[in-house]
Amino acid sequence: MFTGIIETLGTIQEIEKENTNVNVTIKSSIAAELKIDQSVAHNGVCLTVVAIADDFYKVTAINETIQKTNLGTWKAGDSVNLERAMKLGDRLDGHIVQGHVDQTATCIVADETNGSWFYTFEYDALYNNITIEKGSITVNGVSLTIVDSKSNQFSVAIIPYTYEHTNFNSFIIGTKVNLEFDVIGKYVSRLYGNK
């Protein structure tokens, strides 16, 4: 389980295809602290560490993960948001995040607004995922509060710290991002027949 509070950024060094899987090598300041078989969220995608060497580590993504996330658009040199799983007893500074991406979305607005940044994302409503104003959403692994909600889009506002310490600073109109909708909202929605 994660909280959506990004710990650091990593830089993709290499992407290797292996049958239908993809192995991704990442350079990160936390690599030496990782362990084989540990879960780390990469832009909100929970992936297992399979190898570590110096300040590099490798994770593997299966085809289903590639199909449901923006992982297929990653390339060497890209920055990814990184978060290690929370420890039992830690504060839950964001919200409950599973690291299981529900679907992707496209950035349709990216504006600076007097020291903060405002983004709007559009997603396919056919998946029946929902947002609510003042509810929680995870965008590329970042826990955020929704400021405007529509049936197939939502907006968020980013403070300077988040902008500077995540890959939000690289978002432009057309950027594809990973979404994980609020797990409590998903259960309530299912219970009341939305899916």
C-alpha positions, 0 to 999 in steps of 0.5 A: 500500500502507498500514500501518493506522497512521492519520495523522489524521482528516478530516471529511466536508463534502459527499456528491454523487451522480453517476450511480452514483458518489459524490463525497465532499468532506473537510476535513483537515489534510493536504489541502494536502499531497495531490496529484491522483491520489494514493491515500488510505485513508478508513476503510480504503477506498483512494480517489483524490484528484480535486480539492484546494482549501485544506484540502478535497479530493474523492474519488470512489467507484464503485458497487462500492466503495459496495456492498462498504464502509460508504461508503453510510452516510457523511454530512456531519459524520462523521469518517473515519480517513485514511492516505496510502500508505506511502513506499518505505523507511518502517517498516511499523509496522502490517501490510501493508494494501492498502486493498481492503475485503473486507466490512463488519461490525457492532459487537456489543460496545463496552466500556471496560475500565479505561483501554482499550476492547474491541470485538467485530465480527460479519461474514457468514461466507459470504464465507469470510474468516477470522481467527486469535487474535493475527493482524492485521485492519484495521477502518476502516483501523486495523491491529489484533491480534485477541484472540479469534476465532470463525467469524464474529466477532472481538474487538480491544482498543484503547489510549487513543491509538488510541481518541482519534486514530481514529473508534473513539471514535464506535463503538457497538453497531450501528456498521457498519465496513469490514474488510480481512482479512490479505492473507497469510492470504487467500493461504494460505487460498486456496492450501489451498482455503478459497475 
